[in-house]
Amino acid sequence: MDSPSDLAERLPYAPPPYLEGALQNPKMQEDQIGLLLRNPGLTGPLLESLARNGRWTRIYEVKKRLVRHPRTPFQAARNLVHHLLWKDLAETAADSRLHPAIRRQAESMLKTRLDSLALGEKITLARKATPAIVEVLVEGRERPVLEALLGNPALDPGAAEKLAARRGTPPEVLSRMATHSRWALLPAIRLAVAHNPRTPVAVALKLIERMPRAELERLVLQEDAPKIVLVGAQRRLTEAAGGAEAS
């Protein structure tokens, strides 16, 4: 029976039969389990055996790494997902190596915990959330969270347009969208921001100055837009028409 020092030396590269025996070794310690979990030769049955071992699954790090290991059998991983903390749920949901159902389960559990997260935690999550979580976060009203969402690659144009058009979106977020390196390039976003009555007037008018004629023509047809925005858009169209006639 190998000593802890022997285990530490052999576990990272030992073949499966040795690993199976090591799991039964009473001298195995927590840090050695970490070495075992890094072994590239780990098999599904071995991971399942570890997942059934109450001595080791009492340790949070072991549960987390079992869920995140791509060769952990589906049911074993599924039984452990609900133990994960929010940050590990987010990483599990985004891990493309894992079974889609495990990722969806992590997303579902994360959704139920959103209201209990502190503001700083929500901001961190917003920067790297998966599309399913983004759909929930984009409905919120916390300015720092929404601003963090703007830089998340998982925020797609449809969700961004919804955010730009929503009457509950804070003015500061709308202002950021009007000049954002990604979102200000999209006509649908520019129109939604200009149309939104919560957009600061100076921001909307500056946005109109950068709009091509086709966008201005669409904007003036939106009669429920703020009157000053409609007047500004119409003035820009008139100026453009005058310039075209003069040339």
C-alpha positions, 0 to 999 in steps of 0.5 A: 500500500503506497504512502502519501509521498508515493501516491503524490509521485505516481497519481498524475500519470499512473494507469487506471488500475493503479488509480482504482487501487489508490481510491481504496487506499486509506492513506490517500489525502485531499491533495492526492485526490486533486492529483488523481483528477488531473490524470489524463487517463481517468476513465468514466467508471473511475470518475463514477466510483469517485463520485459515489465515494462519500469520503471524497464528495464531502469536499467541495473542490472534488464535487466541482471538478467531477462536474467539470470533468468531461468524462464524468458519467452524465448521471454522476455529474448531474447529481452533483451540480446542485452543490455548486456555488454561483461562479462555478455554475456560471463556468459549468454553463459556459463549458462547451466540453460538457453534456448540454443537459449538464450545462442547461441544469447549471443555467437553470440553477443559476437563474434561481439564485440571481436574486440572492447575488450581491451587486458585485457578483451580478456584475461579474456574472454579466461579463461572462454569462451565457445567452440564457442568463443574459436573457434574464439579466437584460431585463434588470434595471441595475445600471452597473449590471447592464453596463457590464452586459454590453461587453459580453460577447453572448449579448446578441443584437436582438437582446441588445436592441430589446435593451435599447428600446426598453423604457426601463433601461437607465439613461446612462446605459442608453448613452453608453450604447449610443457610443459603444464600439460594437452597438453604435455600429448597428442601425437597429440599435441606433434607432432604438436608442434615439427613439427611447424617451429615456435617452438624454436629449443631447445624446439622441441629437448627437446620434441623429447627426451620425445617421445616414438618410435611410435611418433618418427616414425610418426614425421620422415615421416613429411618431411616438418618439420624443418630439425633439428627436423627430424635429431634429431628424426632420431638420437633418433630412431637410438639410440633406435634401437641400445639399443634394439640390445644391449639388 
